[in-house]
Amino acid sequence: MKLEGEPTLNQIDDYNNNESKEKRNIVRWVVIGLIIISAIYSIVKYRYSTVDDYIGTPENPGINTAKR
């Protein structure tokens, strides 16, 4: 079903590998930027998220994992 005034795929500028060099570069920079941001986020999350191995509270000491 084609609506009146709706362009076909061949009439769209970016269809079938016809995009401009500027648009292609913008997409590349966006992808590279997202990869860099996610790498920085992963490094920060890995370095500053420490897990406490102690299980329990002062009232209920929990499991003693120290070797005797």
MOPAC internal coordinates of N, CA, C and O (Angstrom, degrees):
PM7 1SCF
backbone

  N    0.0000 0     0.00 0     0.00 0    0    0    0
  C    1.4496 1     0.00 0     0.00 0    1    0    0
  C    1.5273 1   108.36 1     0.00 0    2    1    0
  O    1.2310 1   120.29 1   -62.58 1    3    2    1
  N    1.3075 1   117.05 1   117.42 1    3    2    1
  C    1.4559 1   122.11 1   179.81 1    5    3    2
  C    1.5194 1   108.97 1  -104.79 1    6    5    3
  O    1.2310 1   121.74 1   -55.67 1    7    6    5
  N    1.3287 1   114.28 1   124.33 1    7    6    5
  C    1.4549 1   119.22 1   177.06 1    9    7    6
  C    1.5287 1   109.25 1   -79.22 1   10    9    7
  O    1.2310 1   120.90 1   -26.27 1   11   10    9
  N    1.3080 1   115.88 1   153.73 1   11   10    9
  C    1.4520 1   120.82 1  -179.06 1   13   11   10
  C    1.5251 1   109.82 1   -67.55 1   14   13   11
  O    1.2310 1   120.30 1   -50.95 1   15   14   13
  N    1.3146 1   117.03 1   129.05 1   15   14   13
  C    1.4582 1   121.85 1   178.91 1   17   15   14
  C    1.5218 1   113.94 1    85.47 1   18   17   15
  O    1.2310 1   120.24 1   177.56 1   19   18   17
  N    1.3212 1   117.14 1    -2.44 1   19   18   17
  C    1.4653 1   120.31 1   179.57 1   21   19   18
  C    1.5279 1   108.86 1   -80.29 1   22   21   19
  O    1.2310 1   120.16 1   -50.75 1   23   22   21
  N    1.3617 1   117.29 1   129.25 1   23   22   21
  C    1.4635 1   118.62 1  -178.52 1   25   23   22
  C    1.5296 1   111.43 1   -74.67 1   26   25   23
  O    1.2310 1   121.27 1   -27.38 1   27   26   25
  N    1.3232 1   115.18 1   152.62 1   27   26   25
  C    1.4618 1   119.78 1   174.36 1   29   27   26
  C    1.5273 1   107.85 1   -82.48 1   30   29   27
  O    1.2310 1   120.50 1   -10.71 1   31   30   29
  N    1.3326 1   116.64 1   169.29 1   31   30   29
  C    1.4607 1   119.78 1  -179.43 1   33   31   30
  C    1.5189 1   111.77 1   -61.22 1   34   33   31
  O    1.2310 1   119.62 1   142.35 1   35   34   33
  N    1.2993 1   118.33 1   -37.65 1   35   34   33
  C    1.4663 1   121.04 1  -179.71 1   37   35   34
  C    1.5249 1   112.56 1   -68.22 1   38   37   35
  O    1.2310 1   119.68 1   158.71 1   39   38   37
  N    1.3214 1   118.22 1   -21.29 1   39   38   37
  C    1.4624 1   121.27 1   178.63 1   41   39   38
  C    1.5252 1   112.12 1   -83.84 1   42   41   39
  O    1.2310 1   119.65 1   166.08 1   43   42   41
  N    1.3129 1   118.26 1   -13.92 1   43   42   41
  C    1.4679 1   121.37 1   179.35 1   45   43   42
  C    1.5203 1   108.16 1   -79.80 1   46   45   43
  O    1.2310 1   120.60 1   -45.65 1   47   46   45
  N    1.3424 1   116.45 1   134.35 1   47   46   45
  C    1.4664 1   121.27 1  -174.94 1   49   47   46
  C    1.5302 1   113.20 1   -62.36 1   50   49   47
  O    1.2310 1   119.74 1   145.96 1   51   50   49
  N    1.3193 1   118.10 1   -34.04 1   51   50   49
  C    1.4596 1   121.34 1  -173.15 1   53   51   50
  C    1.5186 1   113.90 1   -93.50 1   54   53   51
  O    1.2310 1   119.25 1  -172.72 1   55   54   53
  N    1.2997 1   119.04 1     7.28 1   55   54   53
  C    1.4595 1   121.64 1  -176.67 1   57   55   54
  C    1.5276 1   110.91 1   -84.44 1   58   57   55
  O    1.2310 1   120.90 1   -35.82 1   59   58   57
  N    1.3146 1   115.89 1   144.18 1   59   58   57
  C    1.4652 1   123.48 1   172.56 1   61   59   58
  C    1.5275 1   112.64 1    60.81 1   62   61   59
  O    1.2310 1   121.06 1  -130.68 1   63   62   61
  N    1.3365 1   115.59 1    49.32 1   63   62   61
  C    1.4714 1   122.85 1   175.55 1   65   63   62
  C    1.5241 1   113.40 1    63.79 1   66   65   63
  O    1.2310 1   119.71 1  -149.84 1   67   66   65
  N    1.3123 1   118.17 1    30.16 1   67   66   65
  C    1.4613 1   121.88 1   179.87 1   69   67   66
  C    1.5189 1   113.06 1  -105.70 1   70   69   67
  O    1.2310 1   120.00 1  -162.47 1   71   70   69
  N    1.3453 1   117.60 1    17.53 1   71   70   69
  C    1.4559 1   118.99 1  -178.39 1   73   71   70
  C    1.5270 1   110.54 1   -71.50 1   74   73   71
  O    1.2310 1   121.40 1   -23.56 1   75   74   73
  N    1.3161 1   114.92 1   156.44 1   75   74   73
  C    1.4619 1   119.33 1  -178.45 1   77   75   74
  C    1.5284 1   109.89 1   -76.02 1   78   77   75
  O    1.2310 1   121.17 1   -19.71 1   79   78   77
  N    1.3197 1   115.36 1   160.29 1   79   78   77
  C    1.4649 1   120.91 1  -179.95 1   81   79   78
  C    1.5250 1   110.28 1   -64.15 1   82   81   79
  O    1.2310 1   120.53 1   144.94 1   83   82   81
  N    1.3186 1   116.60 1   -35.06 1   83   82   81
  C    1.4602 1   120.88 1   179.69 1   85   83   82
  C    1.5318 1   111.04 1   -64.18 1   86   85   83
  O    1.2310 1   119.96 1   135.26 1   87   86   85
  N    1.3051 1   117.68 1   -44.74 1   87   86   85
  C    1.4687 1   120.93 1   178.61 1   89   87   86
  C    1.5258 1   110.98 1   -64.93 1   90   89   87
  O    1.2310 1   120.50 1   140.65 1   91   90   89
  N    1.3176 1   116.64 1   -39.35 1   91   90   89
  C    1.4644 1   120.47 1   178.59 1   93   91   90
  C    1.5284 1   110.61 1   -63.48 1   94   93   91
  O    1.2310 1   120.01 1   138.37 1   95   94   93
  N    1.3306 1   117.58 1   -41.63 1   95   94   93
  C    1.4636 1   121.17 1   178.41 1   97   95   94
  C    1.5305 1   111.69 1   -66.66 1   98   97   95
  O    1.2310 1   120.34 1   142.12 1   99   98   97
  N    1.3221 1   116.95 1   -37.88 1   99   98   97
  C    1.4651 1   120.07 1   178.33 1  101   99   98
  C    1.5232 1   110.31 1   -62.81 1  102  101   99
  O    1.2310 1   120.47 1   136.92 1  103  102  101
  N    1.3222 1   116.70 1   -43.08 1  103  102  101
  C    1.4684 1   120.01 1   178.62 1  105  103  102
  C    1.5270 1   110.22 1   -62.94 1  106  105  103
  O    1.2310 1   120.23 1   137.88 1  107  106  105
  N    1.3196 1   117.16 1   -42.12 1  107  106  105
  C    1.4700 1   120.46 1   178.18 1  109  107  106
  C    1.5179 1   111.15 1   -60.37 1  110  109  107
  O    1.2310 1   120.15 1   134.00 1  111  110  109
  N    1.3417 1   117.32 1   -46.00 1  111  110  109
  C    1.4660 1   120.45 1  -178.26 1  113  111  110
  C    1.5215 1   111.58 1   -66.84 1  114  113  111
  O    1.2310 1   120.04 1   144.84 1  115  114  113
  N    1.3129 1   117.53 1   -35.16 1  115  114  113
  C    1.4702 1   120.31 1   176.87 1  117  115  114
  C    1.5244 1   110.15 1   -64.88 1  118  117  115
  O    1.2310 1   120.26 1   135.36 1  119  118  117
  N    1.3215 1   117.11 1   -44.64 1  119  118  117
  C    1.4672 1   120.69 1   179.70 1  121  119  118
  C    1.5240 1   110.39 1   -64.53 1  122  121  119
  O    1.2310 1   119.93 1   134.29 1  123  122  121
  N    1.3251 1   117.73 1   -45.71 1  123  122  121
  C    1.4637 1   121.31 1   178.58 1  125  123  122
  C    1.5245 1   110.52 1   -61.60 1  126  125  123
  O    1.2310 1   120.29 1   137.75 1  127  126  125
  N    1.3288 1   117.05 1   -42.25 1  127  126  125
  C    1.4675 1   120.77 1   178.51 1  129  127  126
  C    1.5179 1   112.15 1   -62.62 1  130  129  127
  O    1.2310 1   120.23 1   137.84 1  131  130  129
  N    1.3150 1   117.17 1   -42.16 1  131  130  129
  C    1.4632 1   120.18 1   178.45 1  133  131  130
  C    1.5255 1   111.75 1   -65.38 1  134  133  131
  O    1.2310 1   120.01 1   142.17 1  135  134  133
  N    1.3138 1   117.58 1   -37.83 1  135  134  133
  C    1.4638 1   120.68 1   177.17 1  137  135  134
  C    1.5215 1   110.32 1   -64.81 1  138  137  135
  O    1.2310 1   119.86 1   136.80 1  139  138  137
  N    1.3175 1   117.87 1   -43.20 1  139  138  137
  C    1.4713 1   121.56 1   179.40 1  141  139  138
  C    1.5197 1   110.62 1   -64.84 1  142  141  139
  O    1.2310 1   120.13 1   134.81 1  143  142  141
  N    1.3194 1   117.35 1   -45.19 1  143  142  141
  C    1.4678 1   120.55 1   179.64 1  145  143  142
  C    1.5245 1   110.84 1   -62.57 1  146  145  143
  O    1.2310 1   120.09 1   138.35 1  147  146  145
  N    1.3277 1   117.43 1   -41.65 1  147  146  145
  C    1.4648 1   119.14 1   179.86 1  149  147  146
  C    1.5251 1   111.35 1   -68.76 1  150  149  147
  O    1.2310 1   119.62 1   146.41 1  151  150  149
  N    1.3250 1   118.34 1   -33.59 1  151  150  149
  C    1.4636 1   120.99 1   176.76 1  153  151  150
  C    1.5283 1   110.60 1   -66.49 1  154  153  151
  O    1.2310 1   120.38 1   136.62 1  155  154  153
  N    1.3223 1   116.89 1   -43.38 1  155  154  153
  C    1.4699 1   120.42 1   177.69 1  157  155  154
  C    1.5146 1   110.31 1   -63.25 1  158  157  155
  O    1.2310 1   120.13 1   136.71 1  159  158  157
  N    1.3060 1   117.35 1   -43.29 1  159  158  157
  C    1.4703 1   121.23 1   178.66 1  161  159  158
  C    1.5266 1   110.74 1   -61.56 1  162  161  159
  O    1.2310 1   120.21 1   137.22 1  163  162  161
  N    1.3267 1   117.20 1   -42.78 1  163  162  161
  C    1.4631 1   120.66 1  -179.71 1  165  163  162
  C    1.5225 1   111.44 1   -64.98 1  166  165  163
  O    1.2310 1   120.19 1   138.51 1  167  166  165
  N    1.3224 1   117.23 1   -41.49 1  167  166  165
  C    1.4655 1   120.73 1   179.33 1  169  167  166
  C    1.5146 1   110.55 1   -64.53 1  170  169  167
  O    1.2310 1   120.20 1   134.26 1  171  170  169
  N    1.3229 1   117.22 1   -45.74 1  171  170  169
  C    1.4700 1   120.73 1  -179.92 1  173  171  170
  C    1.5207 1   110.41 1   -63.68 1  174  173  171
  O    1.2310 1   120.11 1   136.60 1  175  174  173
  N    1.3081 1   117.39 1   -43.40 1  175  174  173
  C    1.4642 1   120.69 1   179.76 1  177  175  174
  C    1.5201 1   110.87 1   -63.70 1  178  177  175
  O    1.2310 1   119.76 1   140.27 1  179  178  177
  N    1.3125 1   118.05 1   -39.73 1  179  178  177
  C    1.4558 1   121.89 1  -179.08 1  181  179  178
  C    1.5286 1   111.56 1   -69.33 1  182  181  179
  O    1.2310 1   120.35 1   138.43 1  183  182  181
  N    1.3292 1   116.94 1   -41.57 1  183  182  181
  C    1.4639 1   120.20 1  -175.84 1  185  183  182
  C    1.5220 1   113.33 1   -75.88 1  186  185  183
  O    1.2310 1   119.52 1   146.04 1  187  186  185
  N    1.3166 1   118.52 1   -33.96 1  187  186  185
  C    1.4625 1   120.89 1  -171.91 1  189  187  186
  C    1.5162 1   114.50 1  -108.72 1  190  189  187
  O    1.2310 1   119.71 1  -169.79 1  191  190  189
  N    1.3044 1   118.16 1    10.21 1  191  190  189
  C    1.4606 1   119.52 1   176.11 1  193  191  190
  C    1.5283 1   108.21 1  -111.44 1  194  193  191
  O    1.2310 1   121.40 1   -86.83 1  195  194  193
  N    1.3087 1   114.92 1    93.17 1  195  194  193
  C    1.4579 1   119.61 1  -179.94 1  197  195  194
  C    1.5188 1   108.68 1   -95.10 1  198  197  195
  O    1.2310 1   121.36 1   -34.66 1  199  198  197
  N    1.3065 1   115.01 1   145.34 1  199  198  197
  C    1.4463 1   121.08 1  -179.86 1  201  199  198
  C    1.5184 1   107.91 1  -108.24 1  202  201  199
  O    1.2310 1   120.57 1   -49.05 1  203  202  201
  N    1.3206 1   116.51 1   130.95 1  203  202  201
  C    1.4443 1   121.61 1   177.55 1  205  203  202
  C    1.5251 1   108.19 1   -84.76 1  206  205  203
  O    1.2310 1   120.76 1   -56.93 1  207  206  205
  N    1.3164 1   116.16 1   123.07 1  207  206  205
  C    1.4655 1   120.52 1  -177.01 1  209  207  206
  C    1.5192 1   112.91 1   -80.35 1  210  209  207
  O    1.2310 1   119.52 1   171.13 1  211  210  209
  N    1.3184 1   118.52 1    -8.87 1  211  210  209
  C    1.4611 1   120.97 1  -177.67 1  213  211  210
  C    1.5238 1   109.98 1   -73.27 1  214  213  211
  O    1.2310 1   121.35 1   -48.83 1  215  214  213
  N    1.3149 1   115.01 1   131.17 1  215  214  213
  C    1.4579 1   120.89 1   178.41 1  217  215  214
  C    1.5177 1   107.48 1  -112.86 1  218  217  215
  O    1.2310 1   120.08 1   -62.75 1  219  218  217
  N    1.3047 1   117.46 1   117.25 1  219  218  217
  C    1.4511 1   120.99 1   177.71 1  221  219  218
  C    1.5135 1   112.37 1   127.64 1  222  221  219
  O    1.2310 1   121.73 1     2.47 1  223  222  221
  N    1.3173 1   114.30 1  -177.53 1  223  222  221
  C    1.4580 1   122.84 1   179.10 1  225  223  222
  C    1.5231 1   107.89 1  -129.12 1  226  225  223
  O    1.2310 1   119.00 1    -9.67 1  227  226  225
  N    1.3384 1   119.51 1   170.33 1  227  226  225
  C    1.4655 1   120.43 1   177.36 1  229  227  226
  C    1.5368 1   112.17 1   -59.77 1  230  229  227
  O    1.2310 1   119.28 1   146.76 1  231  230  229
  N    1.3069 1   118.98 1   -33.24 1  231  230  229
  C    1.4629 1   121.44 1   179.25 1  233  231  230
  C    1.5323 1   111.38 1   -74.77 1  234  233  231
  O    1.2310 1   120.26 1   139.59 1  235  234  233
  N    1.2955 1   117.10 1   -40.41 1  235  234  233
  C    1.4711 1   123.75 1   178.34 1  237  235  234
  C    1.5182 1   107.85 1  -120.70 1  238  237  235
  O    1.2310 1   119.93 1   -86.74 1  239  238  237
  N    1.3171 1   117.74 1    93.26 1  239  238  237
  C    1.4614 1   119.99 1  -171.40 1  241  239  238
  C    1.5271 1   115.80 1   -59.12 1  242  241  239
  O    1.2310 1   119.02 1   155.96 1  243  242  241
  N    1.2821 1   119.48 1   -24.04 1  243  242  241
  C    1.4503 1   119.78 1   178.17 1  245  243  242
  C    1.5067 1   111.89 1    81.19 1  246  245  243
  O    1.2310 1   120.48 1    35.60 1  247  246  245
  N    1.2927 1   116.68 1  -144.40 1  247  246  245
  C    1.4631 1   122.75 1  -175.31 1  249  247  246
  C    1.5176 1   109.52 1   -96.25 1  250  249  247
  O    1.2310 1   120.75 1   -48.47 1  251  250  249
  N    1.3173 1   116.18 1   131.53 1  251  250  249
  C    1.4652 1   120.61 1   176.15 1  253  251  250
  C    1.5223 1   107.08 1   -90.17 1  254  253  251
  O    1.2310 1   120.46 1   -64.51 1  255  254  253
  N    1.3221 1   116.72 1   115.49 1  255  254  253
  C    1.4596 1   121.03 1  -177.24 1  257  255  254
  C    1.5274 1   112.09 1   -97.55 1  258  257  255
  O    1.2310 1   120.14 1  -179.70 1  259  258  257
  N    1.3464 1   117.33 1     0.30 1  259  258  257
  C    1.4636 1   120.36 1   179.93 1  261  259  258
  C    1.5167 1   109.53 1   -74.72 1  262  261  259
  O    1.2310 1   121.12 1   -40.87 1  263  262  261
  N    1.3501 1   115.46 1   139.13 1  263  262  261
  C    1.4550 1   119.87 1   178.49 1  265  263  262
  C    1.5330 1   109.30 1   -80.81 1  266  265  263
  O    1.2310 1   120.37 1   -35.93 1  267  266  265
  N    1.3139 1   116.90 1   144.07 1  267  266  265
  C    1.4741 1   120.54 1  -179.40 1  269  267  266
  C    1.4821 1   111.94 1  -102.15 1  270  269  267
  O    1.2310 1   120.10 1   180.00 1  271  270  269

